[in-house]
Amino acid sequence: MFAYLVRRTLYAIPILIGVNLLTFVLFFVVNSPDDMARMQVGVKRATPEAIERWKVERGYDKPMFFNAAAEGGGKLTQTIFFDKSLRMFALEFGAADDGRDIGQEIRARMGPSLAIALPTFVLGLFVSISFALMLVFFRATALDFWGVVLCVAMMSISSLFYIIGGQWLVSNLWALVPISGYASGLDAARFLVLPVAISVIAGIGSSARWYRTIFLEEISKDYVRTARAKGLSELAVLFRHVLKNAMIPILTGVVVVIPLLFMGSLLVESFFAIPGLGSYTIDAINAQDFAVVRAMVFIGSVLYIVGLILTDLSYTLVDPRVRLE
């Protein structure tokens, strides 16, 4: 198993390097530092002197890949590619356009993002799997039919509807929780209840319908008929056999949301004024702060690759074939 995980980790290294190179090309070759300066300074004030001053203040005045004027190793290190791309592998993200340290901002905003994402992930997974198992238990009945109709209806509605509708109903009309904002410590709970509940409800439709499909595929296999023939109840078959054997496709889908545990939800954090990484990214995009956007893209790719490795690790726990390999 150790060799299997090492091999998977080694596969991830060239992927991360490729993502980093592609990000650099998109930000610095397709969109040159001069173009960034013009957008930040403004078209009317974008004189050559103002553009050059903006580039010098942010370190964009250096050569792109090779600095012929430098000496020794400085020919490679005193470049935009080294400062703005390679340094990210050491988690050195530099400063944003407003002068604040990006790494410090990420560390400060990771807590609020996790405070929303972790409960949403755990509760959403529990509720969706439980609802899907209930539909499978009552399959081919009216409850199953209307449950599927409800799932299709819920997944057809935009997340914005749940957010705006929840704010109007729970916060504005009933005045149960604040409509937006955030507080530290235990006071944060009253600000997190509504966004977590909305996030869970918004994801039930698609998740439960997908899990139901997986469970129905498993329940028609031979080992299930064998379990029934041995006298096991339908609940025992569902929980002891079907759920266990359906874990592989479930784990494959779970990896998609792992980056969101740290990156935060862009819409939820923005609408509820949660100072997390999601709202930080949205604010950076609106302000055209390319340094922050680059850092968030890099972190997102790293987290996604880590999620893939964790998924491979979980496969070794639920699939004997991987352990034998």
C-alpha positions as CSV (number, residue, x, y, z in Angstrom):
1,M,0.0,0.0,0.0
2,F,2.9,2.4,0.8
3,A,4.3,1.9,-2.7
4,Y,0.9,2.6,-4.2
5,L,0.6,5.9,-2.3
6,V,4.1,6.9,-3.2
7,R,3.4,6.2,-6.9
8,R,0.2,8.3,-6.7
9,T,2.0,11.1,-5.0
10,L,4.7,11.1,-7.7
11,Y,2.0,11.3,-10.4
12,A,0.7,14.5,-8.8
13,I,4.0,16.4,-9.0
14,P,4.1,16.9,-12.8
15,I,0.3,17.8,-12.7
16,L,1.0,20.6,-10.1
17,I,3.9,21.9,-12.1
18,G,1.8,21.9,-15.3
19,V,-1.0,23.8,-13.6
20,N,1.5,26.3,-12.2
21,L,3.1,26.9,-15.7
22,L,-0.4,27.2,-17.3
23,T,-1.4,29.7,-14.7
24,F,1.8,31.7,-15.2
25,V,1.2,31.8,-19.0
26,L,-2.4,33.0,-18.6
27,F,-1.5,35.7,-16.2
28,F,1.8,37.0,-17.6
29,V,2.0,36.0,-21.3
30,V,-1.6,36.3,-22.4
31,N,-2.1,39.2,-20.0
32,S,1.2,41.1,-19.8
33,P,2.3,43.2,-16.8
34,D,1.7,46.3,-19.0
35,D,-1.9,45.3,-19.5
36,M,-2.3,44.8,-15.7
37,A,-0.8,48.2,-15.0
38,R,-3.2,49.9,-17.5
39,M,-6.2,48.2,-15.8
40,Q,-5.1,49.2,-12.3
41,V,-3.9,52.7,-13.1
42,G,-6.8,53.6,-15.4
43,V,-6.9,54.3,-19.1
44,K,-6.8,58.1,-18.7
45,R,-3.9,58.1,-16.3
46,A,-1.9,55.2,-18.0
47,T,1.1,57.2,-19.0
48,P,4.4,55.3,-19.7
49,E,5.8,56.8,-16.4
50,A,2.7,55.7,-14.4
51,I,2.8,52.2,-15.9
52,E,6.5,51.8,-15.2
53,R,6.1,53.1,-11.6
54,W,3.3,50.6,-11.0
55,K,5.4,47.7,-12.3
56,V,8.4,48.7,-10.2
57,E,6.3,48.9,-7.0
58,R,5.0,45.3,-7.5
59,G,8.1,43.7,-8.9
60,Y,6.8,43.3,-12.5
61,D,9.7,45.3,-14.0
62,K,12.0,42.3,-14.1
63,P,12.6,40.1,-17.1
64,M,10.1,37.2,-17.6
65,F,12.3,34.1,-17.5
66,F,16.0,35.1,-17.8
67,N,17.7,38.1,-16.4
68,A,20.9,38.7,-18.5
69,A,21.9,41.8,-16.5
70,A,22.1,39.8,-13.2
71,E,25.1,37.8,-12.1
72,G,25.3,34.0,-11.2
73,G,22.1,32.5,-10.0
74,G,20.4,35.8,-10.2
75,K,20.0,35.3,-13.9
76,L,17.2,32.9,-13.0
77,T,16.1,34.0,-9.6
78,Q,15.7,37.7,-10.4
79,T,12.9,37.1,-12.8
80,I,9.1,37.4,-12.7
81,F,8.8,33.6,-13.1
82,F,10.8,32.9,-10.0
83,D,9.2,35.6,-7.9
84,K,5.6,35.2,-8.9
85,S,5.4,31.5,-9.8
86,L,8.2,29.3,-8.3
87,R,8.0,31.0,-4.9
88,M,4.4,29.7,-4.5
89,F,5.8,26.2,-4.1
90,A,7.3,27.4,-0.8
91,L,3.9,29.0,0.0
92,E,5.4,32.5,-0.5
93,F,2.6,34.5,-2.2
94,G,4.0,38.0,-1.7
95,A,1.8,41.0,-1.3
96,A,-1.5,42.0,-2.8
97,D,-2.0,45.2,-4.7
98,D,-3.2,46.9,-1.6
99,G,0.1,46.0,0.2
100,R,-1.3,43.4,2.6
101,D,0.5,40.0,2.8
102,I,-1.4,37.4,1.0
103,G,-0.2,34.5,3.1
104,Q,-1.3,36.2,6.3
105,E,-4.7,37.0,4.8
106,I,-5.2,33.4,3.8
107,R,-4.3,32.1,7.3
108,A,-6.7,34.6,8.9
109,R,-9.6,33.8,6.5
110,M,-9.2,30.0,6.5
111,G,-11.0,29.7,9.9
112,P,-14.3,31.3,8.8
113,S,-14.3,29.2,5.5
114,L,-13.7,26.0,7.5
115,A,-16.4,27.0,10.0
116,I,-19.0,27.0,7.1
117,A,-17.5,24.2,4.9
118,L,-16.9,21.5,7.5
119,P,-20.5,21.4,8.9
120,T,-21.9,21.7,5.4
121,F,-19.8,18.8,4.2
122,V,-20.6,16.5,7.1
123,L,-24.3,17.3,7.4
124,G,-24.8,17.3,3.7
125,L,-23.2,13.9,3.2
126,F,-25.2,12.5,6.1
127,V,-28.5,13.9,5.0
128,S,-28.1,13.1,1.3
129,I,-27.0,9.5,1.9
130,S,-29.8,8.9,4.5
131,F,-32.4,10.4,2.2
132,A,-31.1,8.2,-0.7
133,L,-31.2,5.1,1.4
134,M,-34.7,5.8,2.4
135,L,-35.8,6.2,-1.2
136,V,-34.1,2.9,-2.1
137,F,-35.8,1.2,0.9
138,F,-39.2,2.3,-0.3
139,R,-38.3,1.9,-4.0
140,A,-41.1,1.6,-6.6
141,T,-43.5,3.3,-4.2
142,A,-45.2,6.7,-4.1
143,L,-42.7,7.9,-1.6
144,D,-39.8,7.0,-3.9
145,F,-41.5,8.7,-6.9
146,W,-42.2,11.9,-5.1
147,G,-38.8,11.8,-3.5
148,V,-37.2,11.8,-6.9
149,V,-39.5,14.6,-8.1
150,L,-38.4,16.6,-5.1
151,C,-34.7,16.0,-5.8
152,V,-35.1,17.0,-9.5
153,A,-37.0,20.2,-8.4
154,M,-34.4,21.1,-5.8
155,M,-31.5,20.5,-8.2
156,S,-33.2,22.6,-10.8
157,I,-33.4,25.7,-8.6
158,S,-30.4,28.1,-8.5
159,S,-28.4,28.4,-5.3
160,L,-29.1,32.1,-5.4
161,F,-32.8,31.4,-4.8
162,Y,-32.0,29.4,-1.6
163,I,-29.7,32.2,-0.4
164,I,-31.9,35.1,-1.1
165,G,-35.1,33.3,0.0
166,G,-33.5,32.1,3.2
167,Q,-32.2,35.5,4.1
168,W,-35.7,37.0,3.5
169,L,-37.6,34.3,5.3
170,V,-35.4,33.4,8.2
171,S,-33.6,36.7,8.8
172,N,-35.9,39.4,7.5
173,L,-39.3,38.0,8.2
174,W,-38.8,35.8,11.2
175,A,-35.7,37.6,12.5
176,L,-34.3,34.4,13.9
177,V,-30.6,35.0,13.0
178,P,-28.6,37.9,11.6
179,I,-28.9,38.4,7.8
180,S,-25.1,38.7,7.4
181,G,-21.9,39.4,9.2
182,Y,-19.5,37.3,11.3
183,A,-18.1,37.2,14.8
184,S,-15.3,35.4,16.5
185,G,-15.6,32.6,19.1
186,L,-18.9,31.1,20.1
187,D,-20.8,34.1,18.8
188,A,-20.0,33.0,15.3
189,A,-22.6,30.2,15.6
190,R,-25.6,32.5,15.1
191,F,-24.0,33.9,11.9
192,L,-23.2,30.4,10.6
193,V,-26.5,28.6,11.2
194,L,-28.3,30.0,8.2
195,P,-25.5,29.7,5.6
196,V,-24.8,26.2,6.6
197,A,-28.5,25.2,6.5
198,I,-28.9,26.8,3.1
199,S,-25.8,25.1,1.7
200,V,-27.0,21.7,2.9
201,I,-30.5,22.2,1.5
202,A,-29.2,23.4,-1.8
203,G,-27.0,20.3,-2.3
204,I,-29.5,17.6,-1.3
205,G,-31.3,17.4,-4.6
206,S,-28.3,16.5,-6.8
207,S,-26.4,14.5,-4.2
208,A,-29.4,12.3,-3.0
209,R,-30.4,11.6,-6.6
210,W,-26.9,10.5,-7.5
211,Y,-26.5,8.3,-4.3
212,R,-29.9,6.7,-5.0
213,T,-28.7,5.7,-8.5
214,I,-25.6,4.1,-7.0
215,F,-27.5,2.2,-4.4
216,L,-30.1,1.0,-6.9
217,E,-27.3,-0.3,-9.1
218,E,-25.7,-2.2,-6.1
219,I,-29.0,-3.6,-4.8
220,S,-29.6,-5.5,-8.1
221,K,-26.3,-7.5,-7.9
222,D,-25.9,-11.1,-7.0
223,Y,-24.4,-10.6,-3.5
224,V,-27.5,-8.8,-2.4
225,R,-29.8,-11.7,-3.5
226,T,-27.4,-14.0,-1.6
227,A,-27.7,-11.9,1.5
228,R,-31.5,-11.9,1.3
229,A,-31.5,-15.7,0.8
230,K,-29.6,-16.0,4.0
231,G,-32.4,-14.3,5.8
232,L,-31.0,-10.8,6.4
233,S,-33.6,-8.0,6.7
234,E,-33.8,-5.3,4.1
235,L,-32.3,-2.8,6.5
236,A,-29.3,-5.1,7.2
237,V,-28.8,-5.6,3.5
238,L,-28.8,-1.8,2.8
239,F,-26.5,-0.8,5.6
240,R,-24.2,-3.8,5.9
241,H,-23.8,-4.7,2.2
242,V,-25.1,-2.0,-0.2
243,L,-23.7,1.0,1.6
244,K,-20.3,-0.6,2.1
245,N,-19.9,-1.6,-1.5
246,A,-21.1,1.8,-2.8
247,M,-18.4,3.6,-0.9
248,I,-16.0,3.6,-3.9
249,P,-18.2,5.8,-6.2
250,I,-19.2,7.9,-3.2
251,L,-15.6,8.6,-2.3
252,T,-14.9,9.5,-5.9
253,G,-17.5,12.2,-5.7
254,V,-16.5,13.4,-2.3
255,V,-13.0,14.5,-3.6
256,V,-14.6,17.2,-5.6
257,V,-15.7,19.2,-2.6
258,I,-12.5,18.8,-0.6
259,P,-10.9,22.0,-2.0
260,L,-14.1,23.8,-1.0
261,L,-13.4,22.9,2.6
262,F,-10.5,25.4,2.5
263,M,-11.3,27.6,-0.4
264,G,-14.8,28.4,0.9
265,S,-18.0,29.0,-1.0
266,L,-17.9,32.0,-3.3
267,L,-21.6,32.8,-3.3
268,V,-22.4,32.0,0.3
269,E,-19.5,33.9,1.8
270,S,-20.2,36.9,-0.4
271,F,-23.9,37.1,0.3
272,F,-23.5,36.6,4.0
273,A,-20.5,38.8,4.4
274,I,-18.3,36.0,5.8
275,P,-14.6,37.0,5.8
276,G,-13.4,33.7,4.3
277,L,-11.3,32.7,1.4
278,G,-14.3,32.6,-1.0
279,S,-15.2,36.3,-0.4
280,Y,-11.5,37.1,-0.5
281,T,-11.3,35.6,-4.0
282,I,-14.4,37.4,-5.2
283,D,-13.1,40.7,-3.9
284,A,-9.8,40.1,-5.6
285,I,-11.5,39.4,-8.9
286,N,-13.6,42.6,-8.6
287,A,-10.6,44.6,-7.7
288,Q,-8.5,42.9,-10.5
289,D,-5.9,42.0,-7.9
290,F,-4.0,39.4,-10.0
291,A,-1.6,38.5,-7.2
292,V,-4.4,37.2,-5.0
293,V,-6.2,35.4,-7.8
294,R,-3.0,33.6,-8.8
295,A,-2.4,32.5,-5.2
296,M,-6.0,31.2,-4.8
297,V,-5.7,29.3,-8.1
298,F,-2.5,27.7,-7.0
299,I,-3.9,26.8,-3.6
300,G,-7.0,25.3,-5.2
301,S,-5.0,23.1,-7.5
302,V,-2.8,21.9,-4.6
303,L,-5.9,21.1,-2.5
304,Y,-7.5,19.2,-5.4
305,I,-4.4,17.1,-5.9
306,V,-4.3,16.4,-2.1
307,G,-7.9,15.4,-2.4
308,L,-7.1,12.9,-5.1
309,I,-4.3,11.4,-3.0
310,L,-6.7,11.1,0.0
311,T,-9.2,9.4,-2.3
312,D,-6.6,6.9,-3.4
313,L,-5.8,6.3,0.3
314,S,-9.4,5.8,1.1
315,Y,-9.7,3.3,-1.7
316,T,-7.1,1.1,0.0
317,L,-9.4,1.0,3.0
318,V,-12.6,0.0,1.2
319,D,-11.4,-1.9,-1.8
320,P,-9.4,-5.1,-1.2
321,R,-8.2,-5.1,-4.9
322,V,-6.2,-1.9,-4.3
323,R,-4.5,-3.4,-1.2
324,L,-3.6,-6.5,-3.2
325,E,-2.1,-4.4,-6.0
